[in-house]
Amino acid sequence: MEKLFMFAVLVLASCSTSFAEDAVDESEMFSTPEIVTQATSAAPAAKEKKTLGFSGEAISVLADVVYSSSTSNPLNSYVVGNIMLDARLKNGVKAFANMETGYYSRTRETTSVLREAFLDFNINDRVYFRTGKQVLQWGRCVLWNPTDLVNVEKKPFIRKIGYRDGAYGVKFHVPFGTDYNIYGFLDTGNALEDRDLGGALKFELLTGRTEMAFSGWAKRNRYPVFGYDLSSRLGQVDIASEVSVARRDNTRFIRNTGGALEAYRKKDDWVSRAAINLSRGFRLGNFNDRLTVATEFFYNQTGYTKSPFRDGTVYPFSGPLALLCPTGTKGQFLLGNGLYDPNYLSRYYGAVFTSISRFIITDMTLNLNYVRNLNDNSGVLSTGVTYKNLNDFSAGCLVNAYLGPADSEYTFSGAKLTVQFTAGVSF
């Protein structure tokens, strides 16, 4: 961890004296993974003004379990609202905050959470910083990101109503023209002492039509993880892939020790995970890329080959969970200890994403997506339409079918068919 921190300091020190004097356009610096290019115009910049903007959205949701293998078909209705503050000051300083509030009619509970709150600033338009709670662009694939160990919340397969929670720390970005970028993140979340800090570094380069990056992540009491990702284009097919390797696995698993279940970390040598995404747009009618199709595959070397949810045997529990629930199944132990990450449980996965814009009318889009656990043969088929007009009113209908054998990853809850209706407005 100390070596990683010293390396980041040396990078910043060297960059502060070696860059050209050209200004950098940082207005969208932290909101997109694309390369930031240095300005070529020598025209004087317009006089900076302080601005303060508010925006937001509110979405009302009605979700129902239409068909289930259990006797209960719960109905959930709730509303989620987000208020976003964007303050732009002089010299490239920016402050942003996203407050999310939800009201759930079933329990009559109101929840509020600060999803993001950060400050952007720079050193002479050469090194760019973001400090605070933030969601980072780390990884290139749509669903699986084995190189992303900085964000606290993984990408969901079924659209989440609301926003992802941010990680707390300091991010820096050093652009070298159009060819190279260095990114770093010092993770201060949950750190009680300086030795509890985590960190990640990424070196990104452009070669021809291919953009690639080498990355590393480290934290106390965890094995370092190294990553490589790339995005390119082969003919009309866009390719994105990423792979991570580590000397040992940092994930906790279940094992049976003396008849009792306990959580442990595997001792396998050089654990690897990899994802690849292939996508292409097709012309329909008079519009290019009106139909888009993407397929993605994920390999998780230490994932389960047999679903723990299928074992109905009752075991005694060990660890803190035993104080609340002394016995139960492997599935209950997995959930009770927070060991289950959706879409990361098993060894092999696949997914297909399709989208048709201008479906029936101009402002409507049809989506048909499918994810499958290739080890236990369970999956989720998700299809729906979304509508959004020029007045920022939106509506949608989403139907999810949970397919495969009972007590598998996507069927253990008992839900077979769910439907979700949404209506919202942004401002």
Secondary structure per residue as TSV (DSSP state, phi and psi in degrees):
chain	resnum	aa	ss	phi	psi
A	1	M	-	360.0	-41.3
A	2	E	H	-66.1	-37.4
A	3	K	H	-64.4	-40.2
A	4	L	H	-63.5	-41.7
A	5	F	H	-67.5	-42.1
A	6	M	H	-64.3	-36.6
A	7	F	H	-63.0	-40.5
A	8	A	H	-64.2	-39.9
A	9	V	H	-63.9	-42.5
A	10	L	H	-64.3	-38.7
A	11	V	H	-61.1	-46.3
A	12	L	H	-65.0	-38.6
A	13	A	H	-66.2	-41.1
A	14	S	H	-70.8	-34.5
A	15	C	H	-72.3	-28.8
A	16	S	H	-68.3	-15.2
A	17	T	H	-115.9	-5.7
A	18	S	H	-109.8	-3.4
A	19	F	S	-85.5	155.6
A	20	A	-	-70.7	165.9
A	21	E	S	-85.4	0.7
A	22	D	-	-64.5	143.3
A	23	A	-	-77.0	158.3
A	24	V	B	-118.8	136.0
A	25	D	-	-81.7	108.1
A	26	E	-	-106.7	10.8
A	27	S	T	-60.8	-32.8
A	28	E	T	-116.0	21.1
A	29	M	T	-54.2	-46.9
A	30	F	T	-98.6	-0.8
A	31	S	T	-101.0	1.4
A	32	T	-	-145.6	144.0
A	33	P	-	-79.3	-1.7
A	34	E	S	-70.9	159.1
A	35	I	-	-68.5	140.2
A	36	V	-	-95.6	129.4
A	37	T	-	-104.2	150.8
A	38	Q	B	-78.9	145.5
A	39	A	-	-69.0	143.3
A	40	T	-	-103.7	-13.1
A	41	S	-	-86.8	139.2
A	42	A	-	-98.7	9.1
A	43	A	-	-63.5	142.8
A	44	P	-	-64.9	142.6
A	45	A	-	-71.7	147.8
A	46	A	-	-66.6	155.0
A	47	K	-	-62.8	128.2
A	48	E	-	-73.5	143.9
A	49	K	-	-128.8	146.5
A	50	K	-	-79.6	132.8
A	51	T	E	-132.4	149.6
A	52	L	E	-133.8	118.5
A	53	G	E	-124.0	146.1
A	54	F	E	-119.4	140.5
A	55	S	E	-148.8	172.9
A	56	G	E	174.0	-174.9
A	57	E	E	-158.6	157.5
A	58	A	E	-137.0	132.3
A	59	I	E	-129.4	125.5
A	60	S	E	-98.0	135.1
A	61	V	E	-127.4	136.7
A	62	L	E	-126.6	112.6
A	63	A	E	-120.4	135.0
A	64	D	E	-137.6	137.3
A	65	V	E	-85.5	100.8
A	66	V	E	-70.7	-40.1
A	67	Y	E	-141.2	134.8
A	68	S	E	-147.2	153.4
A	69	S	S	-78.4	-12.4
A	70	S	S	-93.8	175.3
A	71	T	S	-81.7	-17.9
A	72	S	-	-101.8	137.4
A	73	N	-	-122.1	85.8
A	74	P	-	-66.9	144.5
A	75	L	E	-115.4	127.8
A	76	N	E	-121.3	131.3
A	77	S	E	-131.3	131.7
A	78	Y	E	-158.0	167.1
A	79	V	E	-132.0	137.1
A	80	V	E	-122.1	129.0
A	81	G	E	-126.2	142.9
A	82	N	E	-126.8	131.2
A	83	I	E	-115.3	125.1
A	84	M	E	-118.4	130.7
A	85	L	E	-109.9	129.7
A	86	D	E	-129.5	106.3
A	87	A	E	-109.3	120.3
A	88	R	E	-111.8	119.7
A	89	L	-	-107.4	-168.9
A	90	K	S	-82.8	162.8
A	91	N	T	61.0	33.2
A	92	G	T	74.4	14.4
A	93	V	-	-84.5	134.9
A	94	K	E	-142.3	143.2
A	95	A	E	-125.7	140.9
A	96	F	E	-142.1	143.4
A	97	A	E	-146.0	143.5
A	98	N	E	-132.2	106.1
A	99	M	E	-100.9	127.0
A	100	E	E	-115.5	131.7
A	101	T	E	-128.2	136.3
A	102	G	E	-129.5	141.2
A	103	Y	E	-119.6	127.8
A	104	Y	E	-114.4	111.5
A	105	S	T	-68.1	-28.0
A	106	R	T	-63.4	-41.2
A	107	T	T	-107.2	-4.5
A	108	R	T	56.1	39.5
A	109	E	E	-108.2	145.4
A	110	T	E	-117.9	129.2
A	111	T	E	-120.7	147.4
A	112	S	E	-136.5	138.8
A	113	V	E	-147.4	140.2
A	114	L	E	-87.8	102.3
A	115	R	E	-70.0	-44.8
A	116	E	E	-142.9	146.3
A	117	A	E	-160.7	109.4
A	118	F	E	-146.8	166.6
A	119	L	E	-126.0	130.6
A	120	D	E	-104.9	136.7
A	121	F	E	-154.4	170.7
A	122	N	E	-144.7	164.5
A	123	I	E	-109.8	103.1
A	124	N	T	54.6	33.9
A	125	D	T	55.6	33.2
A	126	R	T	-122.3	-38.0
A	127	V	E	-125.9	128.1
A	128	Y	E	-112.7	134.8
A	129	F	E	-122.2	149.8
A	130	R	E	-137.3	121.7
A	131	T	E	-123.3	135.4
A	132	G	E	130.6	-161.1
A	133	K	E	-88.2	123.2
A	134	Q	E	-152.7	150.5
A	135	V	-	-97.6	125.1
A	136	L	-	-101.0	148.1
A	137	Q	-	-86.2	100.1
A	138	W	-	-140.8	108.1
A	139	G	-	109.1	152.5
A	140	R	-	-112.9	-21.4
A	141	C	S	-79.5	166.9
A	142	V	S	-76.3	-47.0
A	143	L	S	-111.2	-46.9
A	144	W	-	-104.1	129.7
A	145	N	-	-131.6	80.6
A	146	P	T	-63.7	-20.0
A	147	T	T	-86.4	-9.1
A	148	D	-	-90.0	100.1
A	149	L	-	-116.7	13.1
A	150	V	S	-101.0	-36.1
A	151	N	-	-73.6	146.3
A	152	V	S	-88.4	-12.4
A	153	E	S	-132.4	123.6
A	154	K	-	-77.0	160.9
A	155	K	-	-70.0	135.0
A	156	P	-	-88.9	155.7
A	157	F	S	-77.0	-48.1
A	158	I	S	-87.6	132.4
A	159	R	-	-51.1	131.3
A	160	K	-	-86.2	134.0
A	161	I	S	-81.7	115.8
A	162	G	S	109.5	-164.5
A	163	Y	-	-118.4	158.2
A	164	R	-	-70.8	149.8
A	165	D	-	-79.7	143.0
A	166	G	-	-89.6	158.2
A	167	A	E	-91.8	149.7
A	168	Y	E	-101.3	128.6
A	169	G	E	167.3	-162.1
A	170	V	E	-122.3	126.0
A	171	K	E	-110.0	141.3
A	172	F	E	-128.8	152.9
A	173	H	E	-137.9	126.1
A	174	V	E	-120.5	107.9
A	175	P	E	-90.1	138.6
A	176	F	E	-115.0	80.2
A	177	G	T	62.1	-139.5
A	178	T	T	-100.0	-2.9
A	179	D	T	-100.4	-30.6
A	180	Y	E	-137.6	149.3
A	181	N	E	-143.8	144.2
A	182	I	E	-120.3	128.3
A	183	Y	E	-119.7	146.7
A	184	G	E	-146.5	153.5
A	185	F	E	-143.2	123.8
A	186	L	E	-100.8	110.6
A	187	D	E	-87.1	111.1
A	188	T	-	-104.3	1.1
A	189	G	T	-66.0	134.1
A	190	N	T	64.5	13.6
A	191	A	-	-85.7	118.0
A	192	L	S	-88.1	-26.8
A	193	E	S	-135.7	167.8
A	194	D	G	-63.4	-29.1
A	195	R	G	-74.4	-8.2
A	196	D	G	-89.2	-1.4
A	197	L	-	-66.2	146.5
A	198	G	E	-113.5	162.5
A	199	G	E	-156.1	154.9
A	200	A	E	-142.3	145.0
A	201	L	E	-130.4	146.1
A	202	K	E	-142.2	130.4
A	203	F	E	-111.4	118.6
A	204	E	E	-114.1	137.3
A	205	L	E	-140.5	153.6
A	206	L	E	-113.1	125.1
A	207	T	E	-133.1	108.9
A	208	G	T	65.0	-123.6
A	209	R	T	-97.7	7.2
A	210	T	E	-113.0	129.9
A	211	E	E	-109.6	129.1
A	212	M	E	-136.6	164.7
A	213	A	E	-150.7	144.7
A	214	F	E	-112.8	134.8
A	215	S	E	-139.0	162.3
A	216	G	E	-147.8	149.0
A	217	W	E	-137.4	140.8
A	218	A	E	-149.5	150.1
A	219	K	E	-160.3	153.1
A	220	R	T	-59.3	140.5
A	221	N	T	62.2	20.2
A	222	R	S	-131.3	150.6
A	223	Y	-	-81.2	137.0
A	224	P	-	-59.5	145.7
A	225	V	E	-121.5	131.7
A	226	F	E	-113.5	141.7
A	227	G	E	-134.3	158.6
A	228	Y	E	-143.4	132.9
A	229	D	E	-140.2	158.0
A	230	L	E	-152.4	157.3
A	231	S	E	-138.3	137.7
A	232	S	E	-155.5	-172.8
A	233	R	E	-141.6	129.9
A	234	L	E	-120.4	103.6
A	235	G	T	66.6	-118.3
A	236	Q	T	-104.2	9.2
A	237	V	E	-106.0	126.0
A	238	D	E	-86.8	135.7
A	239	I	E	-121.3	131.2
A	240	A	E	-134.5	135.5
A	241	S	E	-151.9	158.2
A	242	E	E	-156.0	149.0
A	243	V	E	-142.2	143.9
A	244	S	E	-129.6	147.8
A	245	V	E	-136.0	149.3
A	246	A	E	-148.1	151.3
A	247	R	S	-65.9	-33.1
A	248	R	S	-142.7	163.1
A	249	D	-	-84.9	135.7
A	250	N	-	-92.7	-5.8
A	251	T	S	-82.2	143.2
A	252	R	E	-93.3	141.2
A	253	F	E	-127.2	176.3
A	254	I	E	-101.1	140.9
A	255	R	E	-145.6	156.2
A	256	N	E	-97.2	113.6
A	257	T	E	-120.3	109.5
A	258	G	T	63.1	29.3
A	259	G	T	90.4	-8.1
A	260	A	E	-110.8	148.3
A	261	L	E	-88.0	138.8
A	262	E	E	-143.1	160.3
A	263	A	E	-97.4	141.2
A	264	Y	E	-152.8	168.2
A	265	R	E	-108.6	133.9
A	266	K	-	-69.9	155.3
A	267	K	-	-107.9	20.0
A	268	D	-	-61.1	146.7
A	269	D	S	-81.7	135.9
A	270	W	S	47.1	79.5
A	271	V	E	-79.4	136.9
A	272	S	E	-130.2	150.3
A	273	R	E	-139.1	144.7
A	274	A	E	-149.5	147.2
A	275	A	E	-139.5	146.9
A	276	I	E	-140.5	138.8
A	277	N	E	-127.8	129.7
A	278	L	E	-119.8	126.5
A	279	S	E	-138.8	154.0
A	280	R	E	-153.9	144.2
A	281	G	E	-102.2	144.9
A	282	F	E	-123.9	147.7
A	283	R	E	-83.7	129.4
A	284	L	E	-127.7	126.1
A	285	G	T	64.5	-127.8
A	286	N	T	-100.6	15.3
A	287	F	E	-126.2	130.0
A	288	N	E	-74.3	147.4
A	289	D	E	55.1	28.6
A	290	R	E	-68.9	-34.0
A	291	L	E	-107.7	124.9
A	292	T	E	-121.1	137.6
A	293	V	E	-131.3	131.7
A	294	A	E	-136.5	142.6
A	295	T	E	-127.4	142.6
A	296	E	E	-138.9	140.8
A	297	F	E	-127.4	146.7
A	298	F	E	-134.7	132.0
A	299	Y	E	-116.3	124.2
A	300	N	E	-124.2	96.9
A	301	Q	T	-55.0	-40.3
A	302	T	T	-98.5	11.0
A	303	G	S	-66.2	162.1
A	304	Y	B	-68.1	137.8
A	305	T	S	-91.4	-20.4
A	306	K	S	-123.8	132.4
A	307	S	-	-67.0	126.7
A	308	P	G	-62.5	-22.9
A	309	F	G	-69.5	-18.7
A	310	R	G	-81.9	-12.4
A	311	D	-	-87.1	107.7
A	312	G	-	-89.8	4.2
A	313	T	-	-66.7	141.0
A	314	V	-	-93.2	122.3
A	315	Y	E	-116.0	154.2
A	316	P	E	-74.1	144.7
A	317	F	B	-98.7	151.4
A	318	S	-	-120.3	166.0
A	319	G	S	89.3	-174.4
A	320	P	T	-59.6	-31.0
A	321	L	H	-63.3	-28.1
A	322	A	H	-61.8	-24.7
A	323	L	H	-69.7	-30.2
A	324	L	H	-96.6	-35.8
A	325	C	-	-142.0	98.1
A	326	P	S	-70.2	-25.7
A	327	T	E	-139.0	163.1
A	328	G	E	164.2	-173.4
A	329	T	-	-88.4	173.1
A	330	K	H	-63.4	-38.2
A	331	G	H	-62.9	-41.1
A	332	Q	H	-67.8	-37.3
A	333	F	H	-66.4	-39.4
A	334	L	H	-61.9	-48.3
A	335	L	H	-71.6	-41.0
A	336	G	H	-65.7	-27.6
A	337	N	T	-98.2	5.7
A	338	G	T	66.2	32.6
A	339	L	-	-93.8	-1.4
A	340	Y	-	-101.2	119.2
A	341	D	-	-110.1	112.5
A	342	P	T	-54.4	136.1
A	343	N	T	73.7	6.7
A	344	Y	-	-128.1	13.3
A	345	L	S	-75.9	-44.3
A	346	S	B	-104.0	-171.7
A	347	R	S	-89.4	-36.8
A	348	Y	E	-127.3	135.7
A	349	Y	E	-138.4	157.4
A	350	G	E	-146.0	154.1
A	351	A	E	-150.4	151.3
A	352	V	E	-130.2	134.5
A	353	F	E	-126.0	124.5
A	354	T	E	-129.1	147.6
A	355	S	E	-147.8	135.4
A	356	I	E	-123.7	113.0
A	357	S	S	-84.2	166.6
A	358	R	S	52.2	43.0
A	359	F	-	-80.7	115.6
A	360	I	S	69.3	-56.9
A	361	I	S	-126.0	167.1
A	362	T	T	-60.4	-38.7
A	363	D	T	-94.4	13.9
A	364	M	E	-114.6	142.8
A	365	T	E	-128.4	136.6
A	366	L	E	-105.0	130.9
A	367	N	E	-122.5	139.1
A	368	L	E	-138.2	111.4
A	369	N	E	-127.9	151.7
A	370	Y	E	-146.5	130.9
A	371	V	E	-122.6	142.1
A	372	R	E	-138.8	132.5
A	373	N	E	-83.0	110.3
A	374	L	T	-77.2	-7.8
A	375	N	T	-88.3	-45.8
A	376	D	T	-104.2	3.4
A	377	N	T	62.7	28.1
A	378	S	E	-104.5	159.8
A	379	G	E	-164.9	174.5
A	380	V	E	-128.8	125.3
A	381	L	E	-104.1	117.9
A	382	S	E	-121.8	122.9
A	383	T	E	-138.6	147.4
A	384	G	E	-178.0	173.5
A	385	V	E	-122.8	145.6
A	386	T	E	-127.1	144.6
A	387	Y	E	-131.4	133.2
A	388	K	E	-146.8	123.9
A	389	N	-	-101.0	-178.6
A	390	L	T	-68.1	-17.7
A	391	N	T	-89.1	10.3
A	392	D	S	66.3	24.3
A	393	F	E	-92.4	137.1
A	394	S	E	-131.0	153.8
A	395	A	E	-151.2	154.5
A	396	G	E	-159.8	157.4
A	397	C	E	-136.6	126.5
A	398	L	E	-128.5	130.0
A	399	V	E	-118.7	128.9
A	400	N	E	-121.3	127.4
A	401	A	E	-112.6	126.5
A	402	Y	E	-100.4	112.6
A	403	L	E	-112.4	153.2
A	404	G	S	117.6	179.9
A	405	P	S	-62.7	154.0
A	406	A	T	-64.7	155.0
A	407	D	T	59.4	38.2
A	408	S	S	-108.5	-177.4
A	409	E	T	-58.4	-44.9
A	410	Y	T	-96.6	3.5
A	411	T	T	-124.8	-0.4
A	412	F	T	-65.1	-24.4
A	413	S	T	-73.8	-17.1
A	414	G	-	93.7	-15.0
A	415	A	E	-69.1	133.5
A	416	K	E	-108.5	-37.8
A	417	L	E	-147.2	126.3
A	418	T	E	-126.3	153.2
A	419	V	E	-133.3	143.6
A	420	Q	E	-136.2	127.7
A	421	F	E	-112.1	136.2
A	422	T	E	-131.3	148.4
A	423	A	E	-144.5	132.6
A	424	G	E	-151.0	171.8
A	425	V	E	-145.4	141.4
A	426	S	E	-117.5	152.9
A	427	F	-	-148.3	360.0
